[in-house]
Amino acid sequence: MKVPVFIILVTILHGVTPQSPGISGLVSQIEGIINKSNKSDVVSLADSMQFLVGFNNLMQDLQNVIQDITLPDNECFRQLQLVLDGITRGETWAIKMFDAMAKIQPGILNGNIMHLGNYDECLDINVFVNETQINGKYCTAPLSEFKENTMDLHNQDTLVNLKISYGFCIPAACDNASITEILEDICDSSVKPKSLSVGAILSISLFSFIGIFIASSTIYDILLLRKKEDKEASLLTAFSVYTNGNKLFSTKTSGDSLNCLNGMRVISMIWIIAGHRYMYLYYIPLTNLDDVMKWHETTLGTLITSVNLAVDTFFLISGLLVVYVYLNNREKGRSISTIMLYVHRLLRLSPSLAMAVLFYATLLKYIGTGPLWNIVYYMFQYPCETVWWKTLLYVQNYVDAETMCMDHTWYLAVDTQLYFLSPLLLLPLIKWPKRTISVILILVFFCCAATFEITWLKQLRPAYYGLDVTLKKNLYYVTHVRAAPWLLGFIMGYVIFQCRKQKIMIHKAIVVFLWLVSTGSMLGLILYHKKIASTVDVDVLQSSLINSLGRTVWALALSVIIFLCVMDYGGLINKFLSAPIFSVLIRLNYNMYLLHIAVIVYYTAQLQTPEYVSPQKMFYLFWGDLIITLLLSIVWTLAFESPILVLEKILFSKKKKICNHRATSF
């Protein structure tokens, strides 16, 4: 037998007619309200409550449908019977439970497929009926059997195959055995235990201790006089917001910095936030999902959703900086051991990442509520509870990539793996630069060939947007496919180091030609993505070519632009990319990358009603995400990144400096 909640739903959708007999209890309540109101109130009330006539008829029909049904003898069904009895008598609490349930809304074929009902109204139910305590429990469930989400953003008929999500309000006594396992997994009840887990308590204690230590360090830094060379004083002030804040917001840069890279990295980070904001629209209830899906076929939509190219920008710059920083330090006589390169890398990235993983694994589910909030737990917190170690070891892109804690950190895994392999190329580059560059070019060819082969054999689409699991595992996450831009950046780092101190004269016509070719190639790739977005079936040969060559073309074009900017042929573009504001924002880039998904998800999971999203609404949402992420990144940087870098400098003060520039893409 189907669960009674489903009977209620079927009754709502079928068999209700204006001629159906009714009940008098609810009508009597409404008449009492009207009698206490003045005429103007009555007019507006009558206009807004016409549905109650139909509701009156519906309840009688509902009672007729269930009166011959024998329910199992357990607490869940006894309470369901009390709810139905209460509805037929017009009792407010029972009507609230029915009213809190979602109703089928118009616009399903336009993408309005998440019908949430009223979350707060459901959880507000707390009554004692016939010596039985009844509390509301809110659930969301698909109306069809659960299957893996295989939504194809390129298929115009996708909406026909999507499941309608429906919000239920049932007694809290109903559990797995009485409703079904899938409902229990996504139910929320006002009487659900709110006590913190041991992990949450320990995390709060750790965050609190760090906060107190930061406050103490800042007070000490401000109030006490100290000598800068006093090592003990430096240790005590390593966590000072005052000192670290001054460094964080300073616009000073070293003379050998490649300032144009700052602007490129910050803009790429902003691009990624915008792209993820759009992507997560598919996880929220929308009244116009069809419009949102079509929007990414427009030129502006394509520009936003081509965000995968921004990732290749980071790979290119990462490889470039590895070589440039290494050669720059070596030229200045700074000894750099391979071990210290690794230590610096881990100290640079791991503390902030570890604290973010800790937050995801222990505290995320406690910071909000809503119809979709339990989904947040299963998508974001549960993986961090179980496979957190993969993220901290930077192996999540290869080890069971389907389950990943903070899945956007796959990039860190790829970049760190390439960084750890970089000494295999750095040392030969010094002795045999031409041979090493030839080997790197061969590696680039093999990366492209591997990408072509994987796409061809597995019949994959272009790795563009709306990626499925197969595409992610085979083309998007894996290092041997994503390495080509990094390797090209490696070569470009060597070229820039060799050429920067020389005044290379390039004819103006050649400069213009290089700018046109590079920008034209990048724009062409973006517009090609627009073509993909509007194409249902893409030829496998075409997919193989774009997947294998697209990233390489983007990296080559961007390399030309970087070279022109560094060689002072960048004009206004170079001045913009080298603006002082970017030298500040670049220090926040890494933590913005770590935290921006949490900001987007928090807004998404808190929604309690379907939204209509227009390009203008997306613009406002994006700026909200960006500003909040920026503010949180300041806190995260001052708490978990800046102090560690200060401590590293103190601990290794007797050794020669490891580096004087951030050798990471962030």
C-alpha positions, 0 to 999 in steps of 0.5 A, spaced: 500 500 500 502 506 498 503 511 504 497 515 506 501 522 504 501 519 497 494 518 498 493 525 500 497 528 494 493 523 489 486 526 492 489 533 491 490 532 484 484 527 482 477 527 483 476 534 486 470 538 483 466 544 485 460 540 486 463 535 491 460 535 498 463 539 504 464 540 511 462 546 516 467 546 521 472 550 517 467 555 514 464 556 521 471 559 523 472 563 517 465 566 518 467 568 525 473 571 522 468 575 517 463 577 523 469 580 527 472 584 521 469 591 518 467 591 511 473 593 507 476 587 511 471 583 509 472 585 501 479 583 501 478 577 505 473 574 500 477 576 494 484 572 497 480 566 500 476 564 495 480 557 495 477 555 501 470 553 498 474 548 494 478 546 500 471 545 504 469 540 498 476 537 498 476 535 505 469 531 505 472 528 498 478 526 502 474 523 508 470 519 503 477 516 500 480 514 506 474 511 510 474 504 508 482 504 508 485 500 514 492 503 516 497 499 520 497 499 527 503 503 529 504 510 531 505 514 525 499 512 522 495 513 528 497 520 528 496 521 520 489 518 522 488 524 527 491 529 522 485 527 517 480 527 523 482 534 525 482 536 518 475 534 517 473 537 524 476 544 521 482 544 527 487 549 525 493 545 527 491 539 522 489 544 517 496 547 518 499 541 516 495 540 510 496 547 508 504 546 509 504 541 504 506 543 497 501 544 492 502 543 484 504 550 481 503 552 474 509 553 470 512 545 470 514 545 463 517 552 464 522 549 469 518 550 476 519 543 478 521 544 486 514 545 490 517 546 497 510 548 501 511 552 507 517 549 511 516 554 517 509 553 518 510 545 518 515 545 523 511 550 527 506 545 529 506 542 536 500 540 539 497 535 544 491 531 541 487 525 545 493 524 549 498 524 543 504 529 542 504 531 534 509 535 531 510 537 524 516 533 520 518 536 513 520 532 507 522 533 500 521 527 495 521 526 488 514 524 485 518 518 481 523 513 483 529 516 485 535 515 479 541 518 478 541 525 475 543 525 468 540 532 466 543 534 460 543 542 459 544 541 451 538 537 451 532 542 449 527 536 452 531 535 458 525 538 462 520 533 460 525 528 464 526 531 470 523 529 477 518 534 480 520 535 488 514 535 492 514 538 500 510 534 505 508 535 512 507 529 516 507 527 523 514 527 526 512 520 529 513 517 522 520 514 520 523 509 515 519 503 516 512 507 516 513 512 510 519 509 506 527 510 506 528 515 501 523 520 505 526 519 512 533 521 509 530 528 507 526 529 512 526 535 518 522 535 524 522 541 529 523 536 535 529 533 531 535 533 536 539 540 536 545 537 540 552 538 537 556 532 535 563 531 539 566 533 533 562 540 532 564 541 540 571 540 538 571 544 532 568 550 536 573 549 541 578 550 536 576 556 532 574 559 539 581 558 542 584 561 535 580 567 536 582 568 543 589 567 541 589 572 535 585 577 540 591 576 545 596 577 540 593 583 537 592 586 543 600 585 545 602 587 538 598 594 539 600 595 547 607 593 548 613 596 545 618 591 542 624 591 537 623 588 530 629 583 531 626 580 537 624 573 535 620 572 541 616 578 540 615 576 533 612 569 535 607 572 540 605 577 534 605 572 529 597 572 529 596 579 530 591 582 526 594 589 526 601 587 523 598 582 518 592 586 516 597 592 514 601 587 510 595 584 507 592 591 505 599 593 503 600 595 495 607 594 495 610 589 491 617 587 489 621 589 483 621 583 480 614 581 481 610 580 475 604 584 476 600 583 470 599 576 473 595 579 479 590 582 475 589 575 471 588 571 477 583 576 480 579 576 474 579 569 473 577 568 480 571 572 479 570 569 473 569 562 477 565 565 482 560 567 477 560 561 473 559 557 480 553 562 482 550 560 475 551 552 476 548 552 483 542 555 480 540 548 478 540 546 485 535 551 487 527 551 486 526 556 480 519 558 477 523 559 470 528 553 470 527 553 462 529 560 461 535 559 465 537 553 461 536 557 455 540 563 458 547 560 457 546 559 450 546 567 449 553 571 448 553 573 455 551 566 458 556 563 454 562 568 457 560 566 464 559 559 463 566 558 459 569 558 466 573 552 465 577 556 461 579 560 467 581 554 471 586 553 465 589 560 466 590 558 473 594 552 471 598 556 466 600 561 471 602 556 476 607 553 471 610 559 469 611 561 477 614 555 479 620 556 474 620 564 474 621 564 482 626 558 482 630 561 477 629 568 480 631 565 487 637 561 484 640 567 480 640 571 487 644 566 490 638 563 495 639 555 496 633 552 495 632 544 496 627 540 494 624 538 501 624 546 502 620 547 496 615 542 498 615 544 505 613 551 503 608 549 498 604 545 504 605 550 509 602 555 504 596 551 502 594 546 507 592 550 514 587 554 510 584 548 507 584 544 513 580 549 517 575 549 511 575 541 511 574 541 518 568 546 518 565 542 512 565 536 516 563 538 523 559 545 523 556 546 516 549 542 517 548 547 524 549 554 521 542 554 517 535 550 516 530 550 510 527 545 506 533 543 502 538 544 508 539 536 509 541 535 502 547 540 503 549 535 509 549 529 504 552 533 498 557 537 502 558 535 509 557 527 509 563 527 504 568 531 508 566 526 514 568 520 511 573 522 505 576 528 508 583 525 508 583 525 500 583 532 500 588 533 505 593 529 501 591 532 495 589 525 491 582 526 491 582 527 483 584 520 482 582 516 489 574 515 488 573 521 485 566 520 485 566 522 492 570 528 494 570 533 500 569 540 497 569 537 490 571 544 487 578 543 490 580 538 485 584 543 482 588 543 488 590 536 487 592 537 480 596 543 481 600 540 487 601 534 484 604 537 478 608 542 483 611 536 487 613 533 480 616 540 478 623 538 480 624 533 475 624 538 470 627 544 474 634 541 475 634 539 467 632 545 465 638 549 468 643 544 465 640 542 458 634 548 457 633 546 450 633 539 451 628 540 457 624 544 453 623 539 447 621 534 452 616 538 455 613 539 448 613 532 447 609 531 454 604 537 452 603 532 445 602 526 449 597 530 454 593 532 448 593 525 445 591 522 451 585 527 451 583 525 444 583 518 445 579 518 451 574 522 448 574 518 442 573 511 445 568 513 450 564 517 446 564 524 450 561 530 449 566 537 450 568 538 457 564 544 457 559 545 462 553 541 466 559 535 466 556 528 468 560 523 472 564 520 466 566 526 463 569 529 470 572 522 472 576 521 465 577 529 462 576 534 468 579 532 474 585 528 472 592 530 472 595 527 465 589 531 461 589 537 465 597 538 465 598 541 458 597 548 460 601 548 466 607 545 462 606 551 457 606 555 463 613 552 465 616 554 458 613 561 458 616 562 465 623 560 463 622 564 457 620 570 461 626 570 466 631 570 460 628 575 456 625 580 462 632 584 463 633 584 456 630 590 452 627 586 446 624 590 440 618 588 437 615 591 431 609 595 432 605 591 426 608 584 429 605 587 436 598 588 433 598 582 430 600 578 436 594 581 440 589 580 435 591 573 434 591 571 441 585 575 443 581 573 437 583 565 439 581 566 446 574 569 444 573 564 438 574 559 444 568 562 448 564 563 442 565 556 440 562 554 447 556 558 445 555 553 439 556 547 443 551 550 448 546 550 443 547 543 440 544 537 442 549 532 438 556 534 437 560 529 433 565 525 437 571 527 432 569 535 433 569 533 441 575 530 441 579 535 437 576 541 442 577 537 448 584 535 446 586 542 443 582 547 446 586 548 453 592 548 449 590 554 444 587 558 450 594 557 454 598 559 448 594 565 447 594 567 454 602 566 454 602 571 448 599 576 452 603 575 458 609 576 454 607 582 451 605 585 458 611 583 461 615 586 455 612 593 456 607 592 450 601 591 454 599 598 454 592 600 457 591 592 458 597 591 462 596 598 466 589 595 468 592 588 470 598 591 474 593 596 478 595 596 485 588 594 488 590 587 484 596 586 489 591 586 495 586 582 492 591 577 490 593 575 497 585 573 498 585 569 492 586 562 495 581 563 501 576 566 496 577 560 492 576 555 498 570 559 501 566 561 495 562 555 494 560 555 502 557 562 501 553 560 494 550 553 498 548 557 504 544 562 500 541 556 496 539 551 501 536 557 505 531 558 500 524 556 502 520 558 496 521 557 488 524 563 485 524 567 478 531 568 476 533 573 471 539 576 468 538 582 473 537 577 479 543 573 477 547 580 477 545 581 484 546 574 487 553 574 484 555 581 487 552 578 494 556 572 493 563 576 491 562 581 497 561 576 502 566 571 500 571 577 500 569 579 507 570 571 509 576 571 506 579 576 509 578 573 516 580 566 513 587 569 511 588 573 517 587 567 522 589 561 518 594 563 512 598 570 514 600 567 521 603 561 518 607 564 513 610 569 519 611 562 523 615 559 517 619 565 516 621 565 523 622 558 524 627 558 517 630 565 519 637 561 519 636 558 513 636 562 506 630 564 504 625 559 500 622 564 495 620 571 495 614 570 491 608 566 491 610 560 487 602 558 486 597 560 481 593 563 487 
